[in-house]
Structure formats: C-alpha cells, structure tokens
Amino acid sequence: MSIRRLLPLLLLLLFSLTLMTYQSNKGIIAPLRFLGNPLNSLNGVLHSLSDSLSAPFRKIMLRDEDNRRLRAEIQRLVTEQQKYRDLFFENKRLRELLDLREKEKRYVTAARIVSRGPDRWSNVLVIGKGARDGIARDMAVVTPAGLVGKVTLVADDSAYVLLLTDSNFSASVRVQETRKEVILSGTGGARCTLKYVPQEEEIKQGEVLVTSGLDELFPREIPVGFVSRVSKKSTSIFQEIEVTPFQDPAKLDEVVVVRR
C-alpha cells in the first residue's frame, strides 16, 4: 500500500486518539453546552421580573390582612368600651336607687322592668316583682327623677304599672312654688296635661309640679314634671297646659315601689 493511501488513515487514527484523550480528561462533549450561560442568565432575568411584578400584589395582600386584623381589634375594643359604659351607667342607676331607698321611709322594693305593653303606643310596664315582695295594687312607682305611675295589677312574682302618660291615669298635683292644686292626666303620648284650669288661673311655663297627696293614692311631694306649654284660647273656659314628666318612661330600666 502506498504512503499516499495510508496518510488519510493515519490522520483519522490520530484524530480519534486525540478525541478520546480529550474526552477522558474533560468529559463527554455536549454540543449545546455553549448555550448554558445565556440560558441561565435569561432564567435569572425572568425570575427577577416575576418577583418585581408580584411584589406589589404581595404587599397589597399583606396590607389587606393587616387592615382586617386592625378592624377586628377595633371592633373588640368598641364592644368592650360599650360594655364598660353600660356597667358604669347601671352602677350609677343602682346607687341612685339605693340613695332613694335610704331616704324614702315608704320604700317597699326595687324592681327591674321585664317587659312593656304589646305595642309601642302602650303605656303599661311589667316589673319583675309582685305580691311576694310586698307590692299591692295602687302603690306608687317612682325613680330618683320622679313619678313613673302606679301599680294596677299584681301577681305573685310580677306586677303591671300604669304610666302617668296613659290617658287613664290621673293624680292630684301641686304647683311647687304657689302650692296651687290641679289635676294631672295622661294623654296617651309622651306628655301629660293639667285639666280644668280656669282661664283666670295663673300657671306659668317652667313651673314644677309635685304630688299633693290629697288623692290618697300617692305620697306627698314626689316630683312629677314641669309645665312645658300654656295656651289660653278665648273659645274655651279652661286653659290647655302641657306637662313634661321628669322621668321619661321610654328610658326606664329599674323602678322603686313605695307605699302610701
């Protein structure tokens, strides 16, 4: 065989030996290995871009969670504050009732309001004490502010109270300053009225009324209310006199029952 024909074979053999030696030292040749660094860089850029885009949304979610937690905490604090406020005013009312008990010799018992009449126009209350606690019919019902009404029906453990604003209620009262005696009646609304006051009688707006005791139902000198309006009409022989009770029946929680 001529050297010209052996030369390609020798070159091929030399290339094969060189390639085998390189692979034994460097490992297997990967044809796409040169693309590794650009792909890794691109992947890093994509991850950074994704983090940049999602970061504001994560912040919004965290802020919303903080807001929900803060709102829940505020609501809890408001509820606690209201509870303490209710307890404060309840203690204040009970202290006033205790003071009234110590000053009022005709004291029978204190009682809570357990229900009201069947509708919002009703002027009847039900209290949580009755005959077993010494309550009897026609006893006066009062608060530290003034007259509330009278007992009309008694059971063993409860009693019905007719409010002074009821149209069926009446009591003998006096103008505190002048000692003039007049008849107070309910109107069925939030006010009372003085009945049968002649036009020539002088009763002024703002004057205070107290029970006279002359009707043999209510003890003397219980505050009732004040004159809130006076109207003299020439066509009537009596004045129209409106009285606002000192004790608002709509704001009652506890009352005191007193004997005559």
Secondary structure, 3 states (H helix, E strand, C coil): CCHHHHHHHHHHHHHHHHHHHHHHHHCCCCCCHHHHHHHHHHHHHHHHHHHHHHHHHHHHHHHHHHHHHHHHHHHHHHHHHHHHHHHHHHHHHHHHHHHHHHHCCCEEEEEEEEEECCCCCCCEEEECCCHHHCCCCCCEEECCCCEEEEEEEECCCCEEEEECCCCCCEEEEEECCCCCEEEEEECCCCCEEEECCECCCCCCCCCEEEECCCCCCCCCCCEEEEEEEEECCCCCCECEEEEEECCCHHHCCEEEEECC
